[in-house]
Amino acid sequence: MAVTTALPRDLDAAGATPISYWRTVAWRLARDPATLVAGALLGLIVLSALLAPWLAPYDPNAGSIRLRLAPVGAPAHVLGTDEQGRDMLSRLLWGGRMTLVAGLTPVLVAFVLGTALGVLAGYVGGLTNTLVMRTMDIFYAFPAVLLAIAISGALGPGLPNTLISLSIVFVPRVVRVAESATVQVKSLEYIAAARASGAGVPAIVRHHLLANVLGPILVFASTQVSLSIILAAGLSFLGLGVTPPAAEWGLMLNTLRQSIYVNALVPALPGLAIFVTSMAFNLLSDGLRDAMEIRT
Amino acid sequence: MSAAPLLEVRGLRKHFPLRSGVLQRTHAWVRAVDGVSFDVYPAETLGIVGESGCGKSTLARLILRLIEPDAGSVRFAGEDVRGASADRMKRLRRDMQLVFQDPHASLNPRLTIEDAVAFSLLVHGTSRAEARERARALLGRVGLEARLYGRRYPHELSGGQRQRVNIARALVLDPRLLVLDEPASALDKSVQAQVLNLLADLKAERALTYVFISHDLNVIEYVSSRVLVMYLGEIVETGTADALAQAPKHPYTQALFASAPSLDPDRRLERPPLSGDPPNPIDPPSGCRFRTRCAFAMPRCAETPPALRAVGEAHDVACYLYEREAIVGAPTGCTHSGPGGDSDLRGGQSNEDGTRRDLRESRAGHGTRAPCG
């Protein structure tokens, strides 16, 4: 009817026009200052890591024996230099790339693999469920740090091996969340209704199941990013991750640790970077969880 | 009732295994539905009534083959549902649909109601545009104008509105049989009436056949032409709604009718006519399953379960009290109050008193009481 189109915009928004799910999420996020700040900070960190080749004032691997352990605020080296006289700012910028790759990749891999396995186990149930879940329990039996160290130790140092070992750490966790979410949604009547309408398993999983389990899994995965960053840094710290002379926050923390009595502030910088980044990820995932809550 | 039945259910049985331990060994079975047989004729409304936990919802899911039965058969328009191939089943599903009980869990929170209704059509290969068009038309028919409501999400609707969406979703495939599993139980009384009236209108418009499941006797009486009373997974009595309301035969049916709240203050009961919970369906009583709560239980009730027997025109009851009657084929005149007489339990004060005394006696352990005759 012509009347509808003539309705004032605000009245329309109040009643007749529904807001799509993702727009609702964006709307809720926009009203959450802590999440916004964390998101902005994270954006800045990612951007600076991406633009490291252009932003870094020096070559991150070029040192100078004469300028070792310059304090923060030293002329020409804003954040000082490390124990080999390499510019800290440049190394932190370049190290961010490695650290973010090591933090995000395993979680991403775990998100994809874990969701697939968890949904399979949860939806099919029975023996498949038992097989998948009990296998995951074996990995779950070890503390995350221990498992990561053991696998990395077996595979040897290097970034690819770090990524593999961390992925193995995170897959079982995601599988658990995905499986429990799937089992819960599967028992709801709208899944039975979809079956009663004659829909096959692929259609049900695609339209009814995934749409309702991906949100919680995504939120859970985002909480694991900070842990992954810390674990990756830890592996590098132990000499199992990124190999020197490459810049990586955990590795930097390791090599600088003996200098802590000479210059306390410079060795603290990579630790601070790890702390701020993982904190920002945690705050963001908290905000995401609230914003993505499904109203039923 | 001379026409061929639309739905024939024979000896339907479903026992759910209870597993425990590391090896998930089955240590017990829940006898949810235990040997249920009945027919549903075209254009009638068959009411199924019983306490919660008596297997009504399981029965609904068995009819639609959402769960596989352990034994028995379901035939729809002469076609075997249980043995149907995947292709055949998909086509059969167009003809029989289910309306769910819980208006909150039965709609996908991530689909607009228009998409939720259209989904069934897309499954069956209707084009996107046509599915949308038909979904919108049907939403309008159930009282949710698509222009205003179509793009809304379930959480933006009230319980009654959601139940209308549920009905639209079930009807969009043009089914012949609609199984309604407590469609109005989660709604408040005024909305319940609206939904029931909508269902009645739709039934007339579309020549539908209903299987209406509810624990609410008033609702069942209002909508059904025939009623089937279930207790612990078994049918204890079937008959026309009028026959059951005027002369319930089975002690359980009598208790059910007596427990339905009456608007007449003189007919109100001081005490519940039936006490306690139904026995655990994991380990039901031997013989007649109602005997543990029955005021008229006899020794033989514990031995073999009574079979359904005709006690009148299309009126069957599974109770030993009516065995003689069934043989003689005429109602006996009862000398004392209680089952067997054609008395309405709700009708007379003396009857109610009598029943109550019986219950008290049997509970106090003064032995069982012989029925009339």
Interface residues (C-beta under 8 A of the other chain):
Chain A: M1 T4 G15 A16 T17 P18 Y21 T130 L188 E189 Y190 A192 A193 A194 R195 A196 S197 G198 A199 G200 A203 H207 H208 A211 N212 I294 R295 T296
Chain B: Q24 R61 L64 L66 M89 K90 R91 R93 R94 Q97 L98 F100 Q101 D102 H104 A105 S106 L107 N108 P109 R110 L111 T112 A116 F119 S120 V123 H124 R147 L148 R151 R152 Y153 P154 H155 E156 N166 R169 L173
